[in-house]
Amino acid sequence: MKTVHFLIPGDPGTRTGGYLYDRRIMRGLAALDWRVHYHRLDASFPAPGAAALQHAADTLAALPDDALAVIDGLALGAMPEAVAPHRERLRLIGLVHHPLALETGLDSTQQARLYASEREALSAARKIVVTSPNTARALSDYAVAAERCVVVLPGVDPAPLATGSGTGEPILLCAASLTPRKGHAVLFRALARLRSLPWRLHCAGSTALDPVTASQLKASLDALSLAERITLLGELDAGALAACYLEADLFVLPSFYEGYGMVLAEALAHGLPIVSTTAGAIPDTVPADAGLLVPPGDEAALAETLARVLTDAGLRQRLAAGARAARQTLPDWPGACAQFAAALDAVSPR
């Protein structure tokens, strides 16, 4: 039986796209008769302290010679000193959802530090698995040659078509943790411009990953007089989130960057029209006939586009038709896991 070790920081049950991807890949490899060992690294990554780095180094040191070790990019990019001694001894695989330095809210010093750290760490990996062609292109700036990257798109589970709210007040759904990169503040300000139109916004996503941002967003609802029209649902389990997709009329994701955008694929699987941004991999994930994209951070453009979709039922129907067509071509998890297994198989022992 083939064996692979996954090193992932924090709670593996965290409801973000990156953690979901890791969980589904590990489960899928086990179904393909791989022996999968999970090693939990400290939750402080990508800003680890000395103890977290020492634990990561000890975890790597305890692996047997020539072991296949997949390190999630959230940790890998912040631990170049820990991986360097094992670049020849282990078969190190980086799993990069998006580069750390592209996280929203970093100052120039933080960006430069993370860029240098991740570039050094990636140099120790024999292969880099990325979740979109866009991320593969982004890693060219990190001296990662194209032949070292393998794109394994996330899978999407089959889903029923959304039935919509069935009212004259369309429900907009935004499924994203309340962090700066997801752009909730821009969305709230854009919607404040559309007070005269009927709509309600449901925001599904954790408020615990960035409590400061979550608190600021909650306060902004009162400041913008939108508390009655925007509901922060918090982190939802799979069943509750599925119910949100079913009753939605439009999916909105105003992100400043996405390495793929798994929730956008989920929206397509439900046949929902989409309004999002041109950031990162989003234009690759959302077909042109299924969604309208605006520049990230452009509050006026977002408001104008939302107004168009909300007031033009024909446009909504055309975008929904594009989403229903796209759902037929979405990748599935068995295929993704088989691709991931093939990428691991290609990293032969020295």
NORPE-V119015 format. One record per pair of residues at least 12 apart in sequence whose C-alpha atoms are under 8 Angstrom apart, sorted by the first residue. I is the first residue (numbers start at 1). J is the second residue. D is the distance in whole Angstrom. If there is no record, write none. Layout:
i=I j=J d=D
i=I j=J d=D
//
This chain:
i=1 j=33 d=7
i=1 j=34 d=6
i=1 j=35 d=7
i=2 j=33 d=7
i=2 j=34 d=5
i=2 j=35 d=6
i=3 j=34 d=6
i=3 j=35 d=5
i=3 j=36 d=6
i=3 j=37 d=8
i=3 j=67 d=8
i=3 j=68 d=7
i=4 j=34 d=7
i=4 j=35 d=6
i=4 j=36 d=5
i=4 j=37 d=6
i=4 j=67 d=7
i=4 j=68 d=5
i=4 j=69 d=6
i=4 j=70 d=7
i=5 j=36 d=6
i=5 j=37 d=5
i=5 j=38 d=6
i=5 j=39 d=7
i=5 j=67 d=8
i=5 j=68 d=6
i=5 j=69 d=5
i=5 j=70 d=6
i=6 j=36 d=7
i=6 j=37 d=6
i=6 j=38 d=5
i=6 j=39 d=6
i=6 j=69 d=6
i=6 j=70 d=5
i=6 j=71 d=6
i=6 j=72 d=8
i=7 j=38 d=6
i=7 j=39 d=5
i=7 j=40 d=6
i=7 j=41 d=6
i=7 j=69 d=7
i=7 j=70 d=6
i=7 j=71 d=5
i=7 j=72 d=6
i=8 j=38 d=8
i=8 j=39 d=6
i=8 j=40 d=5
i=8 j=41 d=6
i=8 j=71 d=6
i=8 j=72 d=5
i=8 j=74 d=8
i=8 j=75 d=7
i=9 j=40 d=6
i=9 j=41 d=4
i=9 j=42 d=5
i=9 j=43 d=5
i=9 j=44 d=8
i=9 j=45 d=6
i=9 j=72 d=8
i=9 j=74 d=7
i=9 j=75 d=6
i=10 j=40 d=7
i=10 j=41 d=6
i=10 j=42 d=6
i=10 j=43 d=4
i=10 j=44 d=7
i=10 j=45 d=8
i=11 j=40 d=8
i=11 j=43 d=7
i=12 j=40 d=8
i=15 j=206 d=8
i=15 j=235 d=7
i=16 j=176 d=8
i=16 j=177 d=7
i=17 j=261 d=8
i=17 j=262 d=6
i=17 j=263 d=8
i=18 j=97 d=7
i=21 j=154 d=6
i=24 j=333 d=7
i=24 j=337 d=8
i=25 j=333 d=8
i=25 j=336 d=8
i=25 j=337 d=5
i=25 j=340 d=8
i=28 j=333 d=8
i=28 j=334 d=7
i=28 j=337 d=5
i=28 j=338 d=8
i=29 j=337 d=6
i=29 j=338 d=8
i=29 j=341 d=7
i=32 j=338 d=8
i=39 j=59 d=8
i=41 j=55 d=7
i=41 j=56 d=6
i=41 j=75 d=8
i=42 j=55 d=8
i=42 j=56 d=8
i=45 j=74 d=6
i=45 j=75 d=5
i=45 j=78 d=7
i=46 j=74 d=6
i=46 j=75 d=6
i=46 j=77 d=7
i=46 j=78 d=6
i=46 j=100 d=8
i=47 j=78 d=7
i=48 j=78 d=7
i=53 j=79 d=7
i=53 j=82 d=7
i=54 j=82 d=8
i=56 j=82 d=7
i=57 j=82 d=5
i=57 j=83 d=7
i=60 j=82 d=8
i=60 j=83 d=8
i=60 j=86 d=8
i=61 j=86 d=8
i=64 j=90 d=8
i=65 j=89 d=6
i=65 j=90 d=6
i=66 j=89 d=6
i=66 j=90 d=4
i=66 j=91 d=6
i=66 j=349 d=6
i=66 j=350 d=8
i=67 j=90 d=5
i=67 j=91 d=6
i=68 j=90 d=6
i=68 j=91 d=5
i=68 j=92 d=6
i=68 j=93 d=7
i=68 j=344 d=8
i=69 j=90 d=7
i=69 j=91 d=6
i=69 j=92 d=5
i=69 j=93 d=6
i=70 j=92 d=6
i=70 j=93 d=5
i=70 j=94 d=6
i=70 j=95 d=7
i=71 j=92 d=7
i=71 j=93 d=6
i=71 j=94 d=5
i=71 j=95 d=6
i=72 j=94 d=6
i=72 j=95 d=5
i=72 j=96 d=6
i=73 j=94 d=6
i=73 j=95 d=5
i=73 j=96 d=5
i=73 j=97 d=7
i=73 j=98 d=8
i=73 j=99 d=8
i=73 j=100 d=8
i=74 j=96 d=8
i=74 j=100 d=7
i=76 j=94 d=7
i=76 j=118 d=7
i=76 j=121 d=6
i=76 j=122 d=8
i=77 j=100 d=7
i=77 j=114 d=7
i=77 j=117 d=6
i=77 j=118 d=4
i=77 j=119 d=7
i=77 j=120 d=8
i=77 j=121 d=6
i=77 j=122 d=7
i=78 j=114 d=7
i=78 j=117 d=6
i=78 j=118 d=6
i=78 j=121 d=8
i=79 j=117 d=7
i=79 j=118 d=8
i=79 j=121 d=7
i=80 j=117 d=6
i=80 j=118 d=7
i=80 j=120 d=6
i=80 j=121 d=4
i=80 j=122 d=8
i=80 j=124 d=8
i=81 j=121 d=8
i=83 j=121 d=7
i=83 j=124 d=7
i=84 j=121 d=7
i=84 j=124 d=6
i=86 j=124 d=8
i=87 j=124 d=5
i=87 j=125 d=7
i=87 j=126 d=8
i=91 j=125 d=7
i=91 j=126 d=6
i=91 j=347 d=7
i=91 j=349 d=7
i=92 j=124 d=7
i=92 j=125 d=5
i=92 j=126 d=6
i=92 j=127 d=7
i=93 j=125 d=5
i=93 j=126 d=6
i=93 j=127 d=5
i=93 j=128 d=6
i=93 j=129 d=7
i=94 j=122 d=7
i=94 j=125 d=6
i=94 j=127 d=6
i=94 j=128 d=5
i=94 j=129 d=6
i=95 j=128 d=6
i=95 j=129 d=5
i=95 j=130 d=6
i=96 j=128 d=7
i=96 j=129 d=6
i=96 j=130 d=5
i=96 j=131 d=7
i=96 j=135 d=8
i=97 j=130 d=6
i=97 j=131 d=6
i=97 j=135 d=7
i=97 j=259 d=6
i=97 j=260 d=8
i=98 j=130 d=8
i=98 j=135 d=6
i=98 j=258 d=7
i=98 j=259 d=5
i=99 j=115 d=8
i=99 j=118 d=8
i=99 j=135 d=8
i=99 j=138 d=8
i=99 j=139 d=8
i=100 j=114 d=6
i=100 j=115 d=7
i=100 j=118 d=7
i=101 j=114 d=5
i=101 j=115 d=5
i=102 j=257 d=7
i=103 j=181 d=6
i=103 j=257 d=8
i=104 j=180 d=6
i=104 j=181 d=5
i=104 j=256 d=7
i=104 j=257 d=8
i=105 j=180 d=6
i=105 j=181 d=7
i=115 j=142 d=8
i=118 j=142 d=8
i=119 j=142 d=5
i=119 j=143 d=7
i=122 j=142 d=8
i=122 j=144 d=7
i=123 j=143 d=8
i=123 j=144 d=7
i=126 j=148 d=7
i=126 j=347 d=7
i=127 j=148 d=5
i=127 j=149 d=6
i=127 j=150 d=8
i=127 j=347 d=7
i=128 j=148 d=6
i=128 j=149 d=5
i=128 j=150 d=6
i=129 j=149 d=6
i=129 j=150 d=5
i=129 j=151 d=6
i=129 j=152 d=7
i=129 j=340 d=8
i=129 j=343 d=8
i=130 j=149 d=7
i=130 j=150 d=6
i=130 j=151 d=5
i=130 j=152 d=6
i=130 j=153 d=8
i=131 j=151 d=6
i=131 j=152 d=5
i=131 j=153 d=5
i=131 j=154 d=6
i=131 j=259 d=7
i=131 j=260 d=6
i=132 j=151 d=6
i=132 j=152 d=7
i=132 j=153 d=6
i=132 j=259 d=7
i=132 j=260 d=6
i=132 j=281 d=7
i=133 j=151 d=6
i=133 j=281 d=8
i=134 j=259 d=7
i=134 j=260 d=8
i=134 j=280 d=7
i=134 j=281 d=5
i=134 j=284 d=8
i=135 j=259 d=6
i=135 j=280 d=8
i=135 j=281 d=7
i=136 j=149 d=6
i=136 j=150 d=8
i=136 j=151 d=7
i=150 j=343 d=7
i=152 j=336 d=6
i=152 j=339 d=6
i=152 j=340 d=6
i=153 j=260 d=8
i=153 j=331 d=7
i=153 j=336 d=6
i=154 j=262 d=7
i=154 j=331 d=7
i=154 j=332 d=7
i=154 j=333 d=7
i=154 j=336 d=6
i=155 j=330 d=7
i=155 j=331 d=5
i=155 j=332 d=4
i=155 j=333 d=4
i=155 j=334 d=8
i=155 j=335 d=7
i=155 j=336 d=6
i=156 j=262 d=8
i=156 j=265 d=7
i=156 j=266 d=7
i=156 j=269 d=7
i=156 j=330 d=7
i=156 j=331 d=6
i=156 j=332 d=5
i=156 j=333 d=6
i=157 j=266 d=8
i=157 j=269 d=8
i=157 j=332 d=6
i=157 j=333 d=7
i=158 j=269 d=7
i=159 j=269 d=6
i=159 j=270 d=6
i=160 j=246 d=8
i=160 j=269 d=8
i=160 j=270 d=6
i=161 j=246 d=7
i=161 j=269 d=7
i=161 j=270 d=4
i=161 j=271 d=5
i=161 j=272 d=8
i=162 j=245 d=6
i=162 j=246 d=4
i=162 j=247 d=6
i=162 j=248 d=7
i=162 j=249 d=8
i=162 j=270 d=5
i=162 j=271 d=6
i=162 j=272 d=7
i=163 j=246 d=6
i=163 j=247 d=6
i=163 j=248 d=7
i=163 j=249 d=8
i=164 j=246 d=6
i=164 j=247 d=4
i=164 j=248 d=5
i=164 j=249 d=5
i=165 j=247 d=5
i=165 j=248 d=6
i=165 j=249 d=6
i=168 j=198 d=7
i=169 j=198 d=5
i=169 j=199 d=5
i=169 j=200 d=7
i=170 j=198 d=7
i=170 j=199 d=5
i=170 j=200 d=6
i=170 j=248 d=7
i=170 j=249 d=6
i=170 j=250 d=8
i=170 j=310 d=8
i=171 j=199 d=6
i=171 j=200 d=5
i=171 j=201 d=6
i=171 j=202 d=7
i=171 j=247 d=7
i=171 j=248 d=5
i=171 j=249 d=5
i=171 j=250 d=7
i=172 j=199 d=7
i=172 j=200 d=6
i=172 j=201 d=5
i=172 j=202 d=6
i=172 j=248 d=6
i=172 j=249 d=6
i=172 j=250 d=5
i=172 j=251 d=6
i=172 j=252 d=7
i=173 j=201 d=6
i=173 j=202 d=5
i=173 j=203 d=6
i=173 j=204 d=8
i=173 j=244 d=7
i=173 j=245 d=7
i=173 j=248 d=6
i=173 j=249 d=8
i=173 j=250 d=6
i=173 j=251 d=5
i=173 j=252 d=6
i=174 j=201 d=7
i=174 j=202 d=6
i=174 j=203 d=5
i=174 j=204 d=6
i=174 j=251 d=6
i=174 j=252 d=5
i=174 j=253 d=6
i=175 j=203 d=6
i=175 j=204 d=5
i=175 j=205 d=6
i=175 j=253 d=7
i=175 j=263 d=7
i=176 j=203 d=7
i=176 j=204 d=6
i=176 j=205 d=5
i=176 j=206 d=7
i=176 j=253 d=8
i=176 j=263 d=8
i=177 j=204 d=7
i=177 j=205 d=4
i=177 j=206 d=5
i=177 j=207 d=7
i=177 j=209 d=7
i=177 j=235 d=8
i=178 j=205 d=6
i=178 j=206 d=6
i=178 j=207 d=6
i=178 j=209 d=7
i=178 j=210 d=7
i=178 j=213 d=7
i=178 j=214 d=6
i=179 j=209 d=7
i=179 j=210 d=6
i=179 j=213 d=6
i=179 j=214 d=7
i=180 j=213 d=7
i=181 j=255 d=6
i=181 j=256 d=5
i=181 j=257 d=6
i=182 j=253 d=7
i=182 j=254 d=6
i=182 j=255 d=4
i=182 j=256 d=6
i=182 j=257 d=8
i=183 j=253 d=8
i=183 j=254 d=5
i=183 j=255 d=5
i=183 j=256 d=6
i=183 j=297 d=7
i=184 j=217 d=8
i=184 j=254 d=7
i=184 j=255 d=8
i=185 j=217 d=7
i=185 j=220 d=8
i=186 j=254 d=7
i=186 j=297 d=6
i=186 j=298 d=8
i=186 j=299 d=6
i=187 j=254 d=6
i=187 j=299 d=7
i=187 j=302 d=7
i=187 j=303 d=8
i=188 j=221 d=8
i=189 j=224 d=8
i=189 j=299 d=7
i=190 j=299 d=5
i=190 j=300 d=7
i=190 j=302 d=6
i=190 j=303 d=5
i=191 j=303 d=6
i=192 j=224 d=7
i=192 j=226 d=7
i=193 j=303 d=7
i=194 j=303 d=7
i=194 j=307 d=7
i=197 j=307 d=8
i=197 j=310 d=8
i=199 j=229 d=7
i=199 j=310 d=8
i=200 j=229 d=5
i=200 j=230 d=6
i=201 j=229 d=6
i=201 j=230 d=5
i=201 j=231 d=6
i=202 j=230 d=6
i=202 j=231 d=5
i=202 j=232 d=6
i=202 j=233 d=7
i=203 j=230 d=7
i=203 j=231 d=6
i=203 j=232 d=5
i=203 j=233 d=6
i=203 j=234 d=7
i=204 j=232 d=6
i=204 j=233 d=5
i=204 j=234 d=5
i=204 j=235 d=6
i=204 j=236 d=7
i=204 j=241 d=7
i=205 j=232 d=8
i=205 j=233 d=7
i=205 j=234 d=5
i=205 j=235 d=4
i=205 j=236 d=7
i=206 j=234 d=5
i=206 j=235 d=4
i=206 j=236 d=8
i=207 j=234 d=6
i=207 j=235 d=7
i=245 j=267 d=7
i=245 j=270 d=7
i=246 j=270 d=7
i=248 j=272 d=8
i=249 j=272 d=7
i=249 j=273 d=8
i=250 j=272 d=6
i=250 j=273 d=5
i=250 j=274 d=6
i=250 j=275 d=8
i=251 j=264 d=8
i=251 j=267 d=7
i=251 j=272 d=6
i=251 j=273 d=6
i=251 j=274 d=5
i=251 j=275 d=6
i=252 j=274 d=6
i=252 j=275 d=5
i=252 j=276 d=6
i=253 j=274 d=8
i=253 j=275 d=7
i=253 j=276 d=5
i=253 j=277 d=7
i=254 j=275 d=8
i=254 j=276 d=5
i=254 j=277 d=6
i=254 j=296 d=7
i=254 j=297 d=8
i=255 j=276 d=7
i=255 j=277 d=6
i=255 j=279 d=7
i=255 j=296 d=6
i=256 j=277 d=7
i=256 j=279 d=6
i=256 j=280 d=8
i=256 j=296 d=5
i=256 j=297 d=7
i=257 j=279 d=5
i=257 j=280 d=5
i=257 j=281 d=8
i=257 j=296 d=8
i=258 j=279 d=6
i=258 j=280 d=5
i=258 j=281 d=6
i=258 j=282 d=6
i=259 j=280 d=6
i=259 j=281 d=5
i=259 j=282 d=8
i=260 j=280 d=8
i=260 j=281 d=5
i=260 j=282 d=6
i=260 j=285 d=7
i=261 j=281 d=7
i=261 j=282 d=6
i=261 j=285 d=7
i=264 j=285 d=7
i=264 j=286 d=7
i=265 j=285 d=7
i=265 j=286 d=8
i=265 j=330 d=7
i=267 j=323 d=8
i=268 j=286 d=8
i=268 j=290 d=8
i=268 j=323 d=5
i=268 j=324 d=7
i=268 j=326 d=7
i=268 j=327 d=6
i=269 j=323 d=7
i=269 j=324 d=7
i=269 j=326 d=8
i=269 j=327 d=5
i=269 j=330 d=8
i=270 j=323 d=8
i=270 j=324 d=7
i=270 j=327 d=8
i=271 j=320 d=6
i=271 j=321 d=7
i=271 j=322 d=8
i=271 j=323 d=5
i=271 j=324 d=5
i=271 j=327 d=7
i=272 j=319 d=8
i=272 j=320 d=5
i=272 j=323 d=6
i=272 j=324 d=8
i=273 j=290 d=6
i=273 j=291 d=6
i=273 j=316 d=6
i=273 j=317 d=8
i=273 j=319 d=5
i=273 j=320 d=5
i=273 j=322 d=8
i=273 j=323 d=6
i=274 j=286 d=8
i=274 j=290 d=6
i=274 j=291 d=4
i=274 j=292 d=6
i=274 j=319 d=7
i=275 j=291 d=6
i=275 j=292 d=5
i=275 j=293 d=6
i=275 j=294 d=8
i=275 j=305 d=8
i=275 j=306 d=7
i=276 j=291 d=7
i=276 j=292 d=6
i=276 j=293 d=5
i=276 j=294 d=6
i=277 j=292 d=8
i=277 j=293 d=4
i=277 j=294 d=5
i=277 j=295 d=5
i=277 j=296 d=5
i=278 j=293 d=6
i=278 j=294 d=6
i=278 j=295 d=5
i=278 j=296 d=6
i=279 j=295 d=7
i=279 j=296 d=6
i=287 j=322 d=8
i=287 j=323 d=8
i=287 j=326 d=7
i=289 j=318 d=7
i=289 j=319 d=6
i=289 j=322 d=5
i=289 j=323 d=7
i=290 j=318 d=8
i=290 j=319 d=4
i=290 j=320 d=6
i=290 j=321 d=7
i=290 j=322 d=4
i=290 j=323 d=5
i=290 j=326 d=8
i=291 j=319 d=6
i=291 j=322 d=8
i=291 j=323 d=8
i=292 j=305 d=7
//
